[in-house]
Amino acid sequence: MQFDTKIALALRADLPTWQKLNVAAFLTSGITGANPDLLGRPYCDASGNGYARLLGQPVLVFAGEAADLTRAHARALERGVPLAIYIEPMFSTGFDAANRATVAACNADSLPLVGLALHAERKLVDKILKGMKLHP
């Protein structure tokens, strides 16, 4: 099935695996929270057990260097595309308010990005992430 929109995560390639997974989980929650209409219907197994709703379209995960993330961030802001972001200092915090404080302390052009996520029209996402490759 072809979707008109694309959900994409971009992660800094040099992160340890546990950090990539953590960042991906947080970023996906940001996209889902901002776009609850992206969720499908609840799941149910043949035994009648119910399960939580999942995103109704694939999430593509890209990898790149810090400069790639900075460039994608700038492109998204220029085009007015909402983003979920994760910055390096957030690894040393333990709660939401502290995470927000780390972001609030940085100017947009100097965010130490380790990941970002976006949901937009397919071609627009492709332009924003141009030059980045799918995560291996």
C-alpha distance (Angstrom), angle and dihedral (degrees) to the residues before:
residue distance angle dihedral
M1 . . .
Q2 3.81 . .
F3 3.79 117.5 .
D4 3.81 125.2 -155.1
T5 3.79 89.9 -137.8
K6 3.77 134.9 46.2
I7 3.79 131.9 -144.6
A8 3.79 110.9 -152.5
L9 3.78 137.0 175.4
A10 3.80 122.1 -161.7
L11 3.79 116.3 -160.6
R12 3.77 131.1 -174.5
A13 3.81 104.0 -105.3
D14 3.81 97.1 -141.1
L15 3.81 96.1 61.1
P16 3.81 118.8 114.1
T17 3.80 112.3 -103.0
W18 3.82 94.2 -107.1
Q19 3.81 90.3 54.8
K20 3.82 92.5 48.2
L21 3.80 90.3 52.4
N22 3.80 92.3 46.4
V23 3.80 92.8 48.8
A24 3.81 91.9 46.1
A25 3.81 91.2 52.6
F26 3.81 93.5 49.0
L27 3.82 93.5 45.3
T28 3.79 92.8 48.5
S29 3.80 89.8 52.2
G30 3.81 88.7 53.0
I31 3.80 93.1 53.5
T32 3.81 91.9 44.8
G33 3.80 92.9 47.4
A34 3.79 91.6 50.9
N35 3.83 92.7 44.4
P36 3.82 110.2 32.0
D37 3.80 88.9 163.1
L38 3.83 87.2 73.1
L39 3.80 89.6 71.9
G40 3.78 118.6 100.6
R41 3.77 126.0 -143.0
P42 3.83 122.2 -67.9
Y43 3.80 117.5 -82.7
C44 3.79 124.3 -120.7
D45 3.80 128.5 -173.1
A46 3.80 126.4 -142.6
S47 3.82 89.9 -96.5
G48 3.79 91.2 60.4
N49 3.82 97.6 -105.9
G50 3.78 113.8 145.5
Y51 3.81 125.5 -138.9
A52 3.79 135.9 -168.9
R53 3.78 123.3 -85.0
L54 3.80 118.0 -99.0
L55 3.77 132.5 -157.3
G56 3.79 108.9 -73.5
Q57 3.80 95.5 -138.8
P58 3.81 134.7 44.7
V59 3.79 123.2 -85.0
L60 3.80 113.9 -138.5
V61 3.80 117.0 -150.1
F62 3.79 120.0 -152.8
A63 3.80 130.0 -172.7
G64 3.77 129.4 -149.7
E65 3.77 147.5 142.7
A66 3.80 124.4 -81.9
A67 3.82 89.8 -95.8
D68 3.81 90.8 55.0
L69 3.80 90.8 54.3
T70 3.80 91.8 47.3
R71 3.80 90.6 50.6
A72 3.83 92.8 47.5
H73 3.81 90.3 47.9
A74 3.82 91.6 52.8
R75 3.81 92.2 46.4
A76 3.81 91.6 51.3
L77 3.80 92.8 48.5
E78 3.83 91.2 48.1
R79 3.80 89.3 53.4
G80 3.80 95.8 43.1
V81 3.81 93.9 -117.4
P82 3.82 112.4 155.5
L83 3.80 114.6 -121.9
A84 3.75 140.1 -163.7
I85 3.81 109.2 -145.2
Y86 3.77 137.6 -169.0
I87 3.79 121.1 -165.1
E88 3.79 130.0 -163.7
P89 3.85 97.4 -108.8
M90 3.81 88.9 60.8
F91 3.83 88.6 74.2
S92 3.80 88.9 70.2
T93 3.80 97.5 48.6
G94 3.75 126.0 82.1
F95 3.78 106.0 -156.7
D96 3.79 144.8 37.5
A97 3.81 99.4 -102.3
A98 3.81 91.0 52.6
N99 3.81 90.1 48.9
R100 3.79 91.0 53.2
A101 3.81 90.2 48.2
T102 3.81 91.5 55.2
V103 3.80 90.3 53.2
A104 3.81 92.9 44.7
A105 3.81 89.5 55.6
C106 3.83 92.8 60.9
N107 3.78 131.4 73.7
A108 3.80 114.5 -126.9
D109 3.80 93.3 -111.9
S110 3.81 93.3 52.7
L111 3.80 103.5 42.6
P112 3.83 109.3 140.2
L113 3.80 91.6 -132.4
V114 3.79 121.6 -165.7
G115 3.79 94.9 166.7
L116 3.77 145.8 1.3
A117 3.78 136.2 -175.5
L118 3.76 133.7 -159.2
H119 3.77 142.0 176.8
A120 3.78 118.0 -157.3
E121 3.79 144.3 120.4
R122 3.83 109.2 -41.5
K123 3.81 98.0 -114.7
L124 3.79 91.8 46.3
V125 3.81 91.7 53.6
D126 3.81 88.7 49.0
K127 3.82 90.9 53.2
I128 3.79 92.6 47.8
L129 3.81 93.6 49.3
K130 3.82 95.5 38.0
G131 3.79 110.4 148.3
M132 3.80 95.2 24.3
K133 3.79 120.7 112.0
L134 3.78 129.9 -142.9
H135 3.80 111.1 -91.6
P136 3.82 110.1 -96.0
